[in-house]
Structures are given as C-alpha cells and as structure tokens.
Amino acid sequence: MQGIGFSASSTSGSAIAADLVPASRLTEGIGYYTLANTIGMALGPGLGLNMFQRGSWWLFGAGTLIGIISLVTGLSLNYERKQSSVKKSSSVSQTAPHAKANSKLDMLFEKSVMPTCLVILFTIMPYGAIMAYIASYGINQGIENIGLYFSMYALSLFVVRLGVGRLSDRYGITAIIIPGIVLMFCGLIVLGWASNLTIFLISAILFGLGFGVVFPLLQATGYVFCSPDRRGVASATLFATADLAYGLGALILGIGIKFLGYAPAFGGLAIFTVVALILYISVLYPRLKKRRNVSKQ
C-alpha cells in the first residue's frame, strides 16, 4: 500500500510541477521540485529514527499527521481546475493526433522520453548501488560514523540544486550536464580508493554535486520532448526507469562485491557514468540540438 501510494504521489507531483512551471524556466522549476524531495529524504531518516527510539507510536503518529497535512495541502491546489480551463480554451490540444493514446502501450509509456530514460538508467544505477551497500562498505573498511556520508551527500545535493536550474537555462543543459556526469565519475573513482572517513566524504561531495546536477536536468529534458497533455505518462515512464535502475544497481554491485570485493566493485560503478555520457552525447544531445534549431526557425 505504501509503495502504491508513493508511486502515485511522486509521479503525479512531478507532472504537476512540470505543468505549473513556465516553459522558459522548466529546468529551474524541476530543480526546485527535486530539491524539496532531497530535503525530505535527508531529514526523514534521522527524524524517523529519533521518533522510533522514543516509541513506535511516535513514528507512526507523526507519519499519519504528515500524511494528513500533505493530503489537505494537495486538495487545496487548484491545479485540476486550471488544467480544465486550459483544455477547454485550446482546441489544438483537443484535436492534435499526438494527444491521443494509440494503443494500450501508449497509455502506460511515453515513447518520446525513451532516449532520456536510457541515459537515466545508467545514471541512477550507481546511486541505487551506493544507497544499498555504502554502510556495509564503510564497516568493511573499519569506518565509524559512516552515516556522515549520507549527510554530506544530501548537503551537496541541496547546494547544487539551488542554482542548477538557472545555470542550465542560461548556458544550456549540455554545458551543465556533462560536467555533472564527470563529477559523478570522479566521486565513484574516489570511492573505490576510500580507506578513511575523509576520502568517503570527498566522494560523497563529488558524487552528490554531480547527481544533483544530472538527474533534475534529465527529468526536465524528458518533459521537453513530450506534449503537455502526456506529461503524466512521461513522468510515470521516467520514474519507472528510475525504480528499475535502483534495483539493478544494487543487484549488480552485490554480485561485484561477491566476486571482486568492495573497493573494486564500487570503483567499477564509474563505468556506468561513462556509458551514460556516451549515450547522452550520441543519442540525447542530437535530439536536443535539433529541437533547439527548430524552435529558432
């Protein structure tokens, strides 16, 4: 039940954010939206653990209260009424061929975001692997307070996402996303050599800065390619790819740890970022360039 609810809320919330943000500031708006998710994921585990230590009823009581607040806040949005008025006033959106799903598959997946999903797959796999095994890696290396890795990672995400949208709107997505992938690569290479807490934290900073740049920009790119009335399906397609990447990353790293050991397996995750960079340059960048040229005409 929790998984179904979280999937529905995260997918629809992302689509709503993309609809409400002006097209000229799409990447900036998506950056702020993902920043809100980052703050929640950074504060949630610590607060939850603290409440659980006080008694399980604190944890579930607080979770219920926050859920009610979220529900009331969501019901107060006038998003649905705005969207209805926009659709009624625009005959184009009613008659455009691409606005209709041609098959049952089109109702579940948005084909226009598939190239973006391919890059997202190899971008998120290292993240899923790290979140699953970084604690055991730290214990294996004799590191105390390995939890600081998550704190430094979250802080890096918070800092970079404050400005990533504005930078990409000013200089272009490609000029920002390629350095972001390079930072992820460097963070993973450093992680493969981590032997003390300082190196772990340096890796967290590098990877956090890179991932904080790459994921929201790829997400915004996906919305650029789809029509406005298909953003809900596009959002579902993007998040389904992300969920698949989380699991695959953890699975592949687990196998790597078994046969290679912790350090080589973690360092080997950098290969995924190389693949992601190649796919972005060869598959996604030409589409972005073509779309930009068409919009100038």
Disulfide bonds with the S-S distance in Angstrom:
none
